[in-house]
Amino acid sequence: MKRTQEELEAIVKAREAQKAFQVEARKVVNKYIPEERETWPMQLEEAKAYVADNTSPTPMLDAMLSESGEEKEVLVNRIITKNIEFREAVGKALGKKRSV
């Protein structure tokens, strides 16, 4: 099946949008090693549970705090804030990709 010039241009544009998204997303995630990123869902789950009920078990956060010496409320707020910032940055990159 032979593609029209318009179809070929659309394919190129879509590939460029995908590449631009990858570049933007990597700017956000490359600040962190994969092993750390893999803990984000667990950290967020425990942080949200703590906000809902400060007696909820938070083994990961407690282990982090045992080494860092931070206050739990400070860590919980940082985790939630970083999650929001991440979602916003990746959301913007996805929006740019979808606008093509």
C-alpha positions in Angstrom: 0.0 0.0 0.0 1.5 3.3 -1.1 1.1 6.2 1.3 0.3 9.7 0.3 2.6 12.6 1.1 0.1 13.7 3.7 0.2 10.4 5.4 4.0 10.3 5.4 4.1 13.8 6.9 1.7 12.8 9.6 3.9 9.8 10.5 7.0 12.0 10.6 5.2 14.6 12.8 4.0 11.8 15.2 7.5 10.4 15.5 8.9 13.9 16.2 6.2 14.4 18.8 7.1 11.1 20.4 10.8 12.0 20.4 10.1 15.4 22.0 8.0 13.7 24.7 10.8 11.3 25.5 13.3 14.2 25.8 10.9 16.1 28.1 10.1 13.0 30.2 13.8 12.1 30.6 14.6 15.6 31.9 12.2 14.8 34.7 13.1 11.2 35.5 16.8 11.2 34.8 17.5 13.1 38.0 16.8 9.8 39.8 18.2 6.3 39.4 15.7 3.6 38.4 15.9 1.9 41.8 14.8 5.1 43.5 12.0 5.7 41.0 10.7 2.2 41.6 10.1 3.2 45.3 7.9 6.2 44.4 4.6 4.4 44.4 5.4 2.8 47.8 6.5 6.2 49.2 3.4 7.9 47.9 1.1 5.2 49.2 2.7 5.4 52.7 2.6 9.2 52.6 -1.1 9.3 51.7 -1.9 6.7 54.4 0.0 8.8 57.0 -1.9 11.9 56.0 -5.2 10.1 56.3 -4.3 8.5 59.6 -1.0 9.3 61.3 -1.0 5.9 63.0 -0.9 4.0 59.7 2.1 1.8 59.3 4.8 3.4 57.2 7.8 1.0 57.2 9.6 2.5 54.2 9.2 6.1 55.4 10.3 5.0 58.9 13.4 3.3 57.5 14.2 6.5 55.5 13.7 8.6 58.5 16.0 6.4 60.6 18.8 7.3 58.3 18.0 10.9 57.4 16.8 12.2 60.8 14.1 14.3 59.1 10.7 14.9 60.7 8.0 12.6 59.3 5.7 15.4 58.4 8.4 17.1 56.4 9.2 13.9 54.5 5.5 13.2 53.8 5.0 16.7 52.5 8.0 16.5 50.3 6.9 13.1 48.8 3.5 14.5 48.0 4.8 17.7 46.6 7.4 15.9 44.4 4.7 13.6 43.1 2.5 16.6 42.1 5.5 18.2 40.4 6.3 15.0 38.5 2.7 14.6 37.4 2.5 18.2 36.2 5.8 18.0 34.3 5.0 14.7 32.6 1.4 15.8 32.0 2.7 18.9 30.1 5.0 16.8 28.0 2.1 14.4 27.2 -0.1 17.4 26.3 2.5 18.7 23.9 2.7 15.2 22.3 -1.1 14.9 22.0 -1.4 18.4 20.4 0.4 17.2 17.3 
